[in-house]
């Protein structure tokens, strides 16, 4: 099974980049399933139902989220019924949405997708390490194909989660920091891993936002309303090859102009 995880889709330039490049990429790479982190799709913070549907229409089979999840109030009701949109599992149980979804791949086999939120500078209701084992057990009871999006600020948290799930998850993809790391590979036991899959969006920017506005934040130390940049749009992510037992036989970072 060939699976593509697309890193954080940032703003309209990111969404449009997916629409331009993903259909061709699906054919070219023979992809069976595409999962995209969409938590920055709405102007860099959050996701609207409309943008979610555009990404699903463009060829993403499942969307994951992160710390900006609640920025758009329309997302709550949408998450209740959107079976292919996953939000971090380690939030308060009473909040809408699911932290684990089973999504059919092109050949009909199901892939479990789990979304987690790290603790460093972010604010999950509980540690992702406290909830992940039960979720992975639940996923493995139904399918050997398990992909985990670890949305976290700290490299150490993401590496630790990769090591914790090595041999159990098919793939552990780090997200949130938007700069692709150079450690894509397969961990012992057959778990594809990358600390940060990068960003699907405008790279002539400060992690997606217009450089001048972002710089003002730092130079003047005043809050600024960030806007998505437009230049050098790229698709970034992790391309994973899995055997029938759900073990990764290959994993490489993907970077394409869009
Ligand atoms: Fe994030």
py3Dmol code that shows the C-alpha trace and the ligand (Angstrom):
import py3Dmol

protein = """\
ATOM      1  CA  UNK A   1       0.000   0.000   0.000  1.00  0.00           C
ATOM      2  CA  UNK A   2       1.293   3.462  -0.894  1.00  0.00           C
ATOM      3  CA  UNK A   3       0.290   6.202   1.405  1.00  0.00           C
ATOM      4  CA  UNK A   4       0.998   9.920   1.275  1.00  0.00           C
ATOM      5  CA  UNK A   5       0.827  12.122   4.318  1.00  0.00           C
ATOM      6  CA  UNK A   6       0.632  15.799   3.345  1.00  0.00           C
ATOM      7  CA  UNK A   7       2.069  18.270   5.831  1.00  0.00           C
ATOM      8  CA  UNK A   8       0.118  21.243   7.177  1.00  0.00           C
ATOM      9  CA  UNK A   9      -1.916  22.806   4.363  1.00  0.00           C
ATOM     10  CA  UNK A  10      -1.494  26.560   4.886  1.00  0.00           C
ATOM     11  CA  UNK A  11      -4.098  29.109   3.753  1.00  0.00           C
ATOM     12  CA  UNK A  12      -5.746  29.346   0.364  1.00  0.00           C
ATOM     13  CA  UNK A  13      -2.382  29.067  -1.448  1.00  0.00           C
ATOM     14  CA  UNK A  14      -1.927  25.675   0.226  1.00  0.00           C
ATOM     15  CA  UNK A  15      -5.455  24.516  -0.593  1.00  0.00           C
ATOM     16  CA  UNK A  16      -5.097  25.629  -4.205  1.00  0.00           C
ATOM     17  CA  UNK A  17      -1.685  23.940  -4.406  1.00  0.00           C
ATOM     18  CA  UNK A  18      -3.310  20.671  -3.323  1.00  0.00           C
ATOM     19  CA  UNK A  19      -6.042  21.145  -5.906  1.00  0.00           C
ATOM     20  CA  UNK A  20      -3.467  21.735  -8.647  1.00  0.00           C
ATOM     21  CA  UNK A  21      -0.969  19.036  -7.793  1.00  0.00           C
ATOM     22  CA  UNK A  22      -2.633  16.218  -5.852  1.00  0.00           C
ATOM     23  CA  UNK A  23      -4.772  14.618  -8.579  1.00  0.00           C
ATOM     24  CA  UNK A  24      -1.683  14.195 -10.809  1.00  0.00           C
ATOM     25  CA  UNK A  25       0.436  13.062  -7.880  1.00  0.00           C
ATOM     26  CA  UNK A  26      -2.083  10.370  -6.951  1.00  0.00           C
ATOM     27  CA  UNK A  27      -1.697   8.856 -10.414  1.00  0.00           C
ATOM     28  CA  UNK A  28       2.029   9.401 -10.735  1.00  0.00           C
ATOM     29  CA  UNK A  29       2.870   7.815  -7.392  1.00  0.00           C
ATOM     30  CA  UNK A  30       0.090   5.221  -7.464  1.00  0.00           C
ATOM     31  CA  UNK A  31      -1.234   6.384  -4.116  1.00  0.00           C
ATOM     32  CA  UNK A  32      -3.791   4.255  -2.280  1.00  0.00           C
ATOM     33  CA  UNK A  33      -4.505   6.796   0.415  1.00  0.00           C
ATOM     34  CA  UNK A  34      -3.765  10.463   1.137  1.00  0.00           C
ATOM     35  CA  UNK A  35      -4.024  12.031   4.584  1.00  0.00           C
ATOM     36  CA  UNK A  36      -3.514  15.794   4.929  1.00  0.00           C
ATOM     37  CA  UNK A  37      -3.107  17.937   8.011  1.00  0.00           C
ATOM     38  CA  UNK A  38      -5.536  20.820   7.404  1.00  0.00           C
ATOM     39  CA  UNK A  39      -5.365  22.771  10.635  1.00  0.00           C
ATOM     40  CA  UNK A  40      -3.890  25.856   8.944  1.00  0.00           C
ATOM     41  CA  UNK A  41      -6.113  25.815   5.868  1.00  0.00           C
ATOM     42  CA  UNK A  42      -8.331  28.757   6.864  1.00  0.00           C
ATOM     43  CA  UNK A  43      -6.016  31.781   6.534  1.00  0.00           C
ATOM     44  CA  UNK A  44      -3.318  29.963   8.484  1.00  0.00           C
ATOM     45  CA  UNK A  45      -5.403  29.107  11.552  1.00  0.00           C
ATOM     46  CA  UNK A  46      -8.224  26.591  11.612  1.00  0.00           C
ATOM     47  CA  UNK A  47     -10.388  24.855   9.058  1.00  0.00           C
ATOM     48  CA  UNK A  48     -13.810  25.636   7.622  1.00  0.00           C
ATOM     49  CA  UNK A  49     -16.228  22.969   6.345  1.00  0.00           C
ATOM     50  CA  UNK A  50     -15.968  24.506   2.878  1.00  0.00           C
ATOM     51  CA  UNK A  51     -12.173  24.222   2.745  1.00  0.00           C
ATOM     52  CA  UNK A  52     -12.337  20.715   4.203  1.00  0.00           C
ATOM     53  CA  UNK A  53     -14.665  19.665   1.410  1.00  0.00           C
ATOM     54  CA  UNK A  54     -12.360  21.243  -1.184  1.00  0.00           C
ATOM     55  CA  UNK A  55      -9.397  19.240   0.107  1.00  0.00           C
ATOM     56  CA  UNK A  56     -11.410  16.016   0.197  1.00  0.00           C
ATOM     57  CA  UNK A  57     -12.631  16.745  -3.313  1.00  0.00           C
ATOM     58  CA  UNK A  58      -9.050  17.333  -4.509  1.00  0.00           C
ATOM     59  CA  UNK A  59      -8.013  13.825  -3.480  1.00  0.00           C
ATOM     60  CA  UNK A  60      -7.319  13.855   0.252  1.00  0.00           C
ATOM     61  CA  UNK A  61      -9.067  10.859   1.831  1.00  0.00           C
ATOM     62  CA  UNK A  62      -8.747  12.074   5.394  1.00  0.00           C
ATOM     63  CA  UNK A  63      -7.896  15.347   7.159  1.00  0.00           C
ATOM     64  CA  UNK A  64      -6.178  15.796  10.514  1.00  0.00           C
ATOM     65  CA  UNK A  65      -6.070  18.872  12.746  1.00  0.00           C
ATOM     66  CA  UNK A  66      -4.144  20.475  15.615  1.00  0.00           C
ATOM     67  CA  UNK A  67      -3.937  23.341  18.072  1.00  0.00           C
ATOM     68  CA  UNK A  68      -5.821  25.857  15.872  1.00  0.00           C
ATOM     69  CA  UNK A  69      -8.772  23.515  15.610  1.00  0.00           C
ATOM     70  CA  UNK A  70     -11.436  25.719  17.247  1.00  0.00           C
ATOM     71  CA  UNK A  71     -10.544  29.009  15.526  1.00  0.00           C
ATOM     72  CA  UNK A  72     -13.555  28.708  13.197  1.00  0.00           C
ATOM     73  CA  UNK A  73     -16.802  28.133  15.031  1.00  0.00           C
ATOM     74  CA  UNK A  74     -18.394  26.293  12.066  1.00  0.00           C
ATOM     75  CA  UNK A  75     -15.983  23.421  12.581  1.00  0.00           C
ATOM     76  CA  UNK A  76     -17.704  21.966  15.691  1.00  0.00           C
ATOM     77  CA  UNK A  77     -20.990  20.910  14.055  1.00  0.00           C
ATOM     78  CA  UNK A  78     -19.055  19.791  10.966  1.00  0.00           C
ATOM     79  CA  UNK A  79     -16.791  17.481  13.008  1.00  0.00           C
ATOM     80  CA  UNK A  80     -19.833  15.668  14.407  1.00  0.00           C
ATOM     81  CA  UNK A  81     -20.773  14.365  10.982  1.00  0.00           C
ATOM     82  CA  UNK A  82     -17.461  14.493   9.044  1.00  0.00           C
ATOM     83  CA  UNK A  83     -16.274  10.902   9.348  1.00  0.00           C
ATOM     84  CA  UNK A  84     -13.000  11.534   7.514  1.00  0.00           C
ATOM     85  CA  UNK A  85     -11.898  14.562   9.529  1.00  0.00           C
ATOM     86  CA  UNK A  86      -9.948  13.759  12.691  1.00  0.00           C
ATOM     87  CA  UNK A  87      -9.112  16.107  15.557  1.00  0.00           C
ATOM     88  CA  UNK A  88      -6.575  15.517  18.336  1.00  0.00           C
ATOM     89  CA  UNK A  89      -7.746  12.620  20.505  1.00  0.00           C
ATOM     90  CA  UNK A  90      -6.340  14.008  23.746  1.00  0.00           C
ATOM     91  CA  UNK A  91      -8.810  16.885  24.107  1.00  0.00           C
ATOM     92  CA  UNK A  92     -11.805  16.968  26.445  1.00  0.00           C
ATOM     93  CA  UNK A  93     -14.119  14.037  25.689  1.00  0.00           C
ATOM     94  CA  UNK A  94     -17.195  16.249  25.587  1.00  0.00           C
ATOM     95  CA  UNK A  95     -15.907  18.227  22.600  1.00  0.00           C
ATOM     96  CA  UNK A  96     -17.229  17.298  19.153  1.00  0.00           C
ATOM     97  CA  UNK A  97     -15.325  15.139  16.709  1.00  0.00           C
ATOM     98  CA  UNK A  98     -13.204  12.012  16.781  1.00  0.00           C
ATOM     99  CA  UNK A  99      -9.525  11.329  17.402  1.00  0.00           C
ATOM    100  CA  UNK A 100      -9.521   8.086  15.419  1.00  0.00           C
ATOM    101  CA  UNK A 101     -11.105   7.379  12.051  1.00  0.00           C
ATOM    102  CA  UNK A 102     -11.141   4.340   9.765  1.00  0.00           C
ATOM    103  CA  UNK A 103     -10.758   5.421   6.164  1.00  0.00           C
ATOM    104  CA  UNK A 104     -10.991   3.127   3.135  1.00  0.00           C
ATOM    105  CA  UNK A 105      -7.966   3.149   0.810  1.00  0.00           C
ATOM    106  CA  UNK A 106      -8.272   2.838  -2.982  1.00  0.00           C
ATOM    107  CA  UNK A 107      -8.297  -0.972  -2.772  1.00  0.00           C
ATOM    108  CA  UNK A 108     -10.967  -1.015  -0.068  1.00  0.00           C
ATOM    109  CA  UNK A 109      -8.689  -1.876   2.858  1.00  0.00           C
ATOM    110  CA  UNK A 110      -9.159   0.362   5.880  1.00  0.00           C
ATOM    111  CA  UNK A 111      -6.499   2.634   7.316  1.00  0.00           C
ATOM    112  CA  UNK A 112      -6.854   3.893  10.867  1.00  0.00           C
ATOM    113  CA  UNK A 113      -5.880   7.547  11.281  1.00  0.00           C
ATOM    114  CA  UNK A 114      -5.122   8.924  14.738  1.00  0.00           C
ATOM    115  CA  UNK A 115      -4.422  12.579  15.556  1.00  0.00           C
ATOM    116  CA  UNK A 116      -2.553  13.627  18.715  1.00  0.00           C
ATOM    117  CA  UNK A 117      -1.549  16.975  20.228  1.00  0.00           C
ATOM    118  CA  UNK A 118       1.753  17.483  22.044  1.00  0.00           C
ATOM    119  CA  UNK A 119       2.008  19.240  25.406  1.00  0.00           C
ATOM    120  CA  UNK A 120       4.931  21.653  24.984  1.00  0.00           C
ATOM    121  CA  UNK A 121       3.461  25.185  24.342  1.00  0.00           C
ATOM    122  CA  UNK A 122       0.154  23.586  23.273  1.00  0.00           C
ATOM    123  CA  UNK A 123      -2.701  22.750  25.622  1.00  0.00           C
ATOM    124  CA  UNK A 124      -4.195  19.290  25.351  1.00  0.00           C
ATOM    125  CA  UNK A 125      -6.589  18.152  28.091  1.00  0.00           C
ATOM    126  CA  UNK A 126      -4.210  15.311  28.840  1.00  0.00           C
ATOM    127  CA  UNK A 127      -0.864  14.026  27.649  1.00  0.00           C
ATOM    128  CA  UNK A 128      -0.990  12.259  24.293  1.00  0.00           C
ATOM    129  CA  UNK A 129       1.082   9.511  25.882  1.00  0.00           C
ATOM    130  CA  UNK A 130      -1.799   8.824  28.268  1.00  0.00           C
ATOM    131  CA  UNK A 131      -4.282   8.091  25.488  1.00  0.00           C
ATOM    132  CA  UNK A 132      -2.290   6.683  22.580  1.00  0.00           C
ATOM    133  CA  UNK A 133      -1.959   3.028  23.618  1.00  0.00           C
ATOM    134  CA  UNK A 134      -5.707   2.476  23.950  1.00  0.00           C
ATOM    135  CA  UNK A 135      -6.274   4.193  20.583  1.00  0.00           C
ATOM    136  CA  UNK A 136      -3.652   2.099  18.806  1.00  0.00           C
ATOM    137  CA  UNK A 137      -5.128  -1.091  20.340  1.00  0.00           C
ATOM    138  CA  UNK A 138      -8.569  -0.022  19.139  1.00  0.00           C
ATOM    139  CA  UNK A 139      -7.185   0.628  15.651  1.00  0.00           C
ATOM    140  CA  UNK A 140      -5.193  -2.631  15.463  1.00  0.00           C
ATOM    141  CA  UNK A 141      -8.258  -4.637  16.461  1.00  0.00           C
ATOM    142  CA  UNK A 142      -9.747  -3.632  13.117  1.00  0.00           C
ATOM    143  CA  UNK A 143      -6.832  -3.066  10.698  1.00  0.00           C
ATOM    144  CA  UNK A 144      -3.027  -3.480  10.544  1.00  0.00           C
ATOM    145  CA  UNK A 145      -2.691  -0.083   8.804  1.00  0.00           C
ATOM    146  CA  UNK A 146      -2.356   2.667  11.399  1.00  0.00           C
ATOM    147  CA  UNK A 147      -1.195   6.215  10.695  1.00  0.00           C
ATOM    148  CA  UNK A 148      -0.593   8.685  13.513  1.00  0.00           C
ATOM    149  CA  UNK A 149      -0.285  12.471  13.058  1.00  0.00           C
ATOM    150  CA  UNK A 150       1.620  13.868  16.043  1.00  0.00           C
ATOM    151  CA  UNK A 151       0.950  17.592  16.068  1.00  0.00           C
ATOM    152  CA  UNK A 152       3.559  18.973  18.442  1.00  0.00           C
ATOM    153  CA  UNK A 153       6.041  21.790  18.942  1.00  0.00           C
ATOM    154  CA  UNK A 154       8.848  19.871  20.601  1.00  0.00           C
ATOM    155  CA  UNK A 155      11.084  17.627  18.539  1.00  0.00           C
ATOM    156  CA  UNK A 156      11.650  15.447  21.598  1.00  0.00           C
ATOM    157  CA  UNK A 157       7.937  14.739  22.046  1.00  0.00           C
ATOM    158  CA  UNK A 158       7.598  13.695  18.415  1.00  0.00           C
ATOM    159  CA  UNK A 159      10.705  11.507  18.399  1.00  0.00           C
ATOM    160  CA  UNK A 160       9.577   9.927  21.673  1.00  0.00           C
ATOM    161  CA  UNK A 161       6.143   9.151  20.223  1.00  0.00           C
ATOM    162  CA  UNK A 162       7.743   7.627  17.130  1.00  0.00           C
ATOM    163  CA  UNK A 163       9.888   5.390  19.319  1.00  0.00           C
ATOM    164  CA  UNK A 164       6.933   4.558  21.574  1.00  0.00           C
ATOM    165  CA  UNK A 165       4.860   3.389  18.591  1.00  0.00           C
ATOM    166  CA  UNK A 166       7.706   1.702  16.687  1.00  0.00           C
ATOM    167  CA  UNK A 167       6.530  -1.764  15.691  1.00  0.00           C
ATOM    168  CA  UNK A 168       2.874  -0.956  16.358  1.00  0.00           C
ATOM    169  CA  UNK A 169       1.929   1.957  14.070  1.00  0.00           C
ATOM    170  CA  UNK A 170       2.531   1.836  10.300  1.00  0.00           C
ATOM    171  CA  UNK A 171       3.511   5.512  10.211  1.00  0.00           C
ATOM    172  CA  UNK A 172       4.088   8.326  12.683  1.00  0.00           C
ATOM    173  CA  UNK A 173       4.144  11.762  11.048  1.00  0.00           C
ATOM    174  CA  UNK A 174       5.139  14.863  12.974  1.00  0.00           C
ATOM    175  CA  UNK A 175       3.414  18.140  12.116  1.00  0.00           C
ATOM    176  CA  UNK A 176       3.026  21.753  13.364  1.00  0.00           C
ATOM    177  CA  UNK A 177       6.480  23.280  12.978  1.00  0.00           C
ATOM    178  CA  UNK A 178       6.233  23.556   9.161  1.00  0.00           C
ATOM    179  CA  UNK A 179       9.915  22.970   8.417  1.00  0.00           C
ATOM    180  CA  UNK A 180      10.569  19.539   6.975  1.00  0.00           C
ATOM    181  CA  UNK A 181      13.110  17.556   8.957  1.00  0.00           C
ATOM    182  CA  UNK A 182      15.760  15.358   7.348  1.00  0.00           C
ATOM    183  CA  UNK A 183      15.068  12.222   9.376  1.00  0.00           C
ATOM    184  CA  UNK A 184      12.453  10.452   7.223  1.00  0.00           C
ATOM    185  CA  UNK A 185      12.920   6.707   7.503  1.00  0.00           C
ATOM    186  CA  UNK A 186      11.667   3.456   8.952  1.00  0.00           C
ATOM    187  CA  UNK A 187      12.011   2.801  12.680  1.00  0.00           C
ATOM    188  CA  UNK A 188      12.724  -0.701  14.039  1.00  0.00           C
ATOM    189  CA  UNK A 189       9.622  -2.864  13.725  1.00  0.00           C
ATOM    190  CA  UNK A 190       8.511  -1.219  10.475  1.00  0.00           C
ATOM    191  CA  UNK A 191       7.156   2.185  11.451  1.00  0.00           C
ATOM    192  CA  UNK A 192       7.588   5.000   8.935  1.00  0.00           C
ATOM    193  CA  UNK A 193       8.622   8.176  10.697  1.00  0.00           C
ATOM    194  CA  UNK A 194       9.444  11.857  10.209  1.00  0.00           C
ATOM    195  CA  UNK A 195       9.783  14.451  12.964  1.00  0.00           C
ATOM    196  CA  UNK A 196       8.162  17.137  10.847  1.00  0.00           C
ATOM    197  CA  UNK A 197       6.617  16.513   7.449  1.00  0.00           C
ATOM    198  CA  UNK A 198       6.944  20.208   6.511  1.00  0.00           C
ATOM    199  CA  UNK A 199       4.289  22.499   5.056  1.00  0.00           C
ATOM    200  CA  UNK A 200       1.984  22.379   2.060  1.00  0.00           C
ATOM    201  CA  UNK A 201       1.789  26.048   1.272  1.00  0.00           C
ATOM    202  CA  UNK A 202       3.775  29.196   0.484  1.00  0.00           C
ATOM    203  CA  UNK A 203       7.427  28.771   1.425  1.00  0.00           C
ATOM    204  CA  UNK A 204       8.464  32.342   0.565  1.00  0.00           C
ATOM    205  CA  UNK A 205       7.233  33.264   4.045  1.00  0.00           C
ATOM    206  CA  UNK A 206       7.768  32.779   7.761  1.00  0.00           C
ATOM    207  CA  UNK A 207       6.336  29.248   8.139  1.00  0.00           C
ATOM    208  CA  UNK A 208       3.450  30.230   5.830  1.00  0.00           C
ATOM    209  CA  UNK A 209       2.740  33.824   6.831  1.00  0.00           C
ATOM    210  CA  UNK A 210       3.734  37.003   4.955  1.00  0.00           C
ATOM    211  CA  UNK A 211       7.328  37.709   5.956  1.00  0.00           C
ATOM    212  CA  UNK A 212       6.930  41.473   6.587  1.00  0.00           C
ATOM    213  CA  UNK A 213       3.939  41.001   8.910  1.00  0.00           C
ATOM    214  CA  UNK A 214       5.582  38.187  10.792  1.00  0.00           C
ATOM    215  CA  UNK A 215       8.791  40.198  11.150  1.00  0.00           C
ATOM    216  CA  UNK A 216       6.846  43.097  12.676  1.00  0.00           C
ATOM    217  CA  UNK A 217       5.775  40.740  15.448  1.00  0.00           C
ATOM    218  CA  UNK A 218       9.367  40.160  16.367  1.00  0.00           C
ATOM    219  CA  UNK A 219      10.864  43.580  15.595  1.00  0.00           C
ATOM    220  CA  UNK A 220       8.112  45.594  17.357  1.00  0.00           C
ATOM    221  CA  UNK A 221       7.053  42.907  19.839  1.00  0.00           C
ATOM    222  CA  UNK A 222       3.417  43.686  19.070  1.00  0.00           C
ATOM    223  CA  UNK A 223       0.755  41.159  18.120  1.00  0.00           C
ATOM    224  CA  UNK A 224       0.055  41.133  14.390  1.00  0.00           C
ATOM    225  CA  UNK A 225      -2.735  39.547  12.399  1.00  0.00           C
ATOM    226  CA  UNK A 226      -0.846  37.141  10.189  1.00  0.00           C
ATOM    227  CA  UNK A 227      -1.767  36.618   6.543  1.00  0.00           C
ATOM    228  CA  UNK A 228      -0.847  33.710   4.303  1.00  0.00           C
ATOM    229  CA  UNK A 229       1.990  34.462   1.892  1.00  0.00           C
ATOM    230  CA  UNK A 230       1.686  33.467  -1.752  1.00  0.00           C
ATOM    231  CA  UNK A 231       5.129  32.661  -3.185  1.00  0.00           C
ATOM    232  CA  UNK A 232       6.893  29.323  -3.719  1.00  0.00           C
ATOM    233  CA  UNK A 233       3.956  27.033  -3.009  1.00  0.00           C
ATOM    234  CA  UNK A 234       5.075  23.477  -2.366  1.00  0.00           C
ATOM    235  CA  UNK A 235       3.504  20.216  -1.407  1.00  0.00           C
ATOM    236  CA  UNK A 236       5.487  18.573   1.365  1.00  0.00           C
ATOM    237  CA  UNK A 237       4.963  15.398   3.290  1.00  0.00           C
ATOM    238  CA  UNK A 238       5.937  11.793   3.826  1.00  0.00           C
ATOM    239  CA  UNK A 239       5.547   9.052   1.244  1.00  0.00           C
ATOM    240  CA  UNK A 240       5.144   5.629   2.837  1.00  0.00           C
ATOM    241  CA  UNK A 241       5.228   2.124   1.410  1.00  0.00           C
ATOM    242  CA  UNK A 242       3.528  -0.575   3.492  1.00  0.00           C
ATOM    243  CA  UNK A 243       3.421  -4.358   3.238  1.00  0.00           C
ATOM    244  CA  UNK A 244       0.215  -6.345   3.743  1.00  0.00           C
ATOM    245  CA  UNK A 245       0.913  -6.659   7.460  1.00  0.00           C
ATOM    246  CA  UNK A 246       0.897  -2.864   7.794  1.00  0.00           C
ATOM    247  CA  UNK A 247       4.674  -2.645   8.293  1.00  0.00           C
ATOM    248  CA  UNK A 248       6.556   0.138   6.524  1.00  0.00           C
ATOM    249  CA  UNK A 249       9.031  -1.058   3.915  1.00  0.00           C
ATOM    250  CA  UNK A 250       9.990   2.463   2.851  1.00  0.00           C
ATOM    251  CA  UNK A 251       9.500   6.091   3.827  1.00  0.00           C
ATOM    252  CA  UNK A 252      10.785   9.188   2.110  1.00  0.00           C
ATOM    253  CA  UNK A 253      10.196  12.898   2.463  1.00  0.00           C
ATOM    254  CA  UNK A 254       8.232  14.435  -0.391  1.00  0.00           C
ATOM    255  CA  UNK A 255       8.765  17.976  -1.677  1.00  0.00           C
ATOM    256  CA  UNK A 256       7.146  19.191  -4.843  1.00  0.00           C
ATOM    257  CA  UNK A 257       6.457  22.596  -6.363  1.00  0.00           C
ATOM    258  CA  UNK A 258       2.708  23.125  -6.792  1.00  0.00           C
TER     259      UNK A 258
END
"""
ligand_1 = """\
1
LIG
Fe -0.297 23.743 14.584
"""
view = py3Dmol.view(width=600, height=400)
view.addModel(protein, "pdb")
view.setStyle({"model": 0}, {"cartoon": {"style": "trace"}})
view.addModel(ligand_1, "xyz")
view.setStyle({"model": 1}, {"stick": {}})
view.zoomTo()
view.show()
